[in-house]
Amino acid sequence: MNVLISGGSGLIGREITKLLLEKGHQVAWLSRSTKSEIASVQVFQWDPDLDQIDSEALAFADAIINLAGANIAQRWTPHFKNTIIRSRVDGTRLLYNAVRKSPKKIQAFISASASGYYPNHPDKIYQETDAPGNDFLSLVCQKWEQEAQLFEDLKIRTIRLRIGIVLDAKEGALAKIAEPIKWGLGAPLGDGKQWMPWIHRSDLARIFVHALENENLSTGVYNAVGPESVQNKALSQKVAGVLNRPFWLPPIPSGLLKLILGEMAAITLASTRCSSEKIQNSGFEYQFPDLEAALKDLYPN
């Protein structure tokens, strides 16, 4: 299968690309640049800001994986908040219009979303049918998913994956959590009780490929999270244990986090405990269902 990936050069995109190539698929990326860091991956140019996309990308694609969006881990100025939304909405709408006009019909459209879709709650386990929240992160996810749902009008199998915190040793939330712990300065964030729906980067890539290859996986939304969410303090303690570092400092108050990070502190304080039952019932099996095993894989001795 020829798979076109928007946002292919990011952490998740690279992991998915690696797995697809191993399984014998052909992969191409959509990028503002023409450079490819993987020799066997073709790059087609696009620019969602200018509503431009290479028509050859659509001629190539049998299926599309949609990951493109600005990194939210920056201070949320009003301008950047608009960038976060537009980078997701405009890119997805550009893909929709290009697919709608193309004479070639794609087989599947697999789009990223995030567990931030759900409202904060101290203990509720969210399932895909639960209502969204009303904060900024939820608004972003809702708008992103609304654009992806347009593909359903084209009678294309359309999967939306609400991704949890992706565990990777070098990039993303885990790397930021682990850095002070490596120096013996780890501490819970806020009260440390907020639930964090996590997933190993390898399992996330496998969920995307599972959604792509499994034609019986019906159109709809699936939580792309591990089987068990974890509270912030417990996650940090497990990271410290795997790294053989002390973990003794008192929690960092939520007020201080808000003072330092501004509105972006919502990322660190959000509590969304998520169910993986639906994706597991589709036949998906995790390589890393256990948090400690996942961390040991990412931080081998």
URVEN-V648594 format. One record per backbone hydrogen bond with DSSP energy under -1.0 kcal/mol. NH is the residue of the N-H (numbers start at 1). CO is the residue of the C=O. Records with the same first field share a line. If there is no record, write none. Layout:
BEGIN
NH->CO ; CO
END
This chain:
BEGIN
3->26
4->63
5->28
6->65
10->7
14->10
15->11
16->12
17->13
18->14
19->15
20->16
21->17
22->18
23->19
24->21
25->20
26->1
28->3
29->42
30->5
31->44
41->38
42->27
44->29
46->31
47->52
50->47
52->47
54->45
57->54
59->55
60->56
61->57
62->2
63->2
64->108
65->4
66->110
67->6
74->72
77->75
81->77
82->78
83->79
84->80
85->81
86->82
87->83
89->85
90->86
92->88
93->89
94->90
95->91
96->92
97->93
98->94
99->95
100->96
101->97
102->98
107->62
109->157
110->64
111->159
112->66
113->161
115->163
117->114
118->115
121->271
126->273
130->127
133->117
139->135
140->136
141->137
142->138
143->139
144->140
145->141
146->142
147->143
148->144
149->145
150->147
151->148
152->149
153->150
154->151
155->152
156->151
159->109
160->220
161->111
162->222
163->113 ; 161
164->224
165->197
167->199
176->172
177->173
178->174
179->175
182->178
184->181
185->180
190->252
192->189
196->230
199->165
201->167
204->200
205->201
206->202
207->203
208->204
209->205
210->206
211->207
212->208
213->209
214->210
215->213
217->214
220->158
222->160
224->162
225->223
226->198
230->196
232->194
233->192
235->231
236->232
237->233
238->234
239->235
240->236
241->237
242->238
243->239
245->240
252->188
257->253
258->254
259->255
260->256
261->257
262->258
264->261
265->262
266->263
267->264
269->265
270->266
272->195
275->126
280->276
281->277
283->280
284->279
294->290
295->291
296->292
297->293
298->294
299->295
END
